């Protein structure tokens, strides 16, 4: 694949061309020249979008598709296409399919379905067999097949001894263990944040304590065992504080926050719109302020779309019975640009790569092109017309967002909007 990118502002702190406007020549998928002006005698395809900016390709640490078993929600091929059109060159895909991804063969299946795609699929294996929380899954075998981490998606490990053993075992091969921060006996049958809003609406609440107890427990276990721990999608101010303290102790812990938990508070639930039913639930404005501060000071290592397609039969029903989750790939950049500077947005969209083993290729001559193309300034109202996912359960529908993604160039291929 040969392409000449014209007049692109480079946002890449690892590149000597950071914050400059350059032409970028890509030949056979590799960057061969970066200069103020590059001629095109071989008549390569030129890319020349309005207010074009480029950065290292973005990474998402928590994406769900559906295949195998839930293809009505999303297929791997369309999911990867959606990720590419949304600016992501690599996505870590959760194990919550049917069957659950808990063996070497399952990991191999995911890799085969994603083979030869512009977007790299990084499979996450289940931490326990069937994600049932009873027996540890075949972690080393899955790692050998390409699993980048181990996580029972949205299911907390109630048995602390099992989590202790998982951390100890995975440390033998530098495996990354993920633990969903929720104490089930505290959360009970809650469906939203426990707060004055839940009382007013008559909905059962999930107290912040349910998350914070689990975070504290897992950090104590990590301090005891060593190993590598990732706590996905935290949502409370106290969780940020606990993880900040753990990092000060030099524990090997990272965490993420879902973009929607940075953007919406539980006050939006007054109309019982199930698109706002997510897990962890939307919290309060003080929680949001603490989460945003945690992103800015680096306590929170990465943001995720926590992209979870849910078909209409499981979403457009009574709030109590609707499934948790929202799609988020398509709206990610626009939402983050509404909260942070472009520099910070790109930082948090690329920072998680090293933790999950995603390819890191700065924009430099000699490197393979792994590039996201975007305009950071366009404002628009997010609507169903912006959705390329099979499922349409979008929490950001009708929100005014900032920034337009053109697509990606990666793996010697391009995925660009027409």
Secondary structure by P-SEA (a helix, b strand, c coil): cbbbbccccccccccccccbbbbbbbccccccccccccccccccbbbbccbbbbccbbbbcbbbbccccccccccaaaaaaaaaaacccccccccccccccccaaaaaaaaaaaccccbbbbbbcccccccccccccaaaaaaaacccbbbccccccccaaaaaaaaaaaaacbbbbbbccccccccccccccccaaaaaacbbbbcaaaaaaaaaaaaaaaaacccbbbbcccccaaaaaaaaaaaaacccccbbbbccccccccccccccccccccccccccaaaaaaaaaaaaacccccccccbbbbcccccccccccbbbbbbcccaaaaaaaacccaaaaaaaaccccccccccccccccccccccccccccbbbbbccccccccccccccccccccbbbccccccccccccc
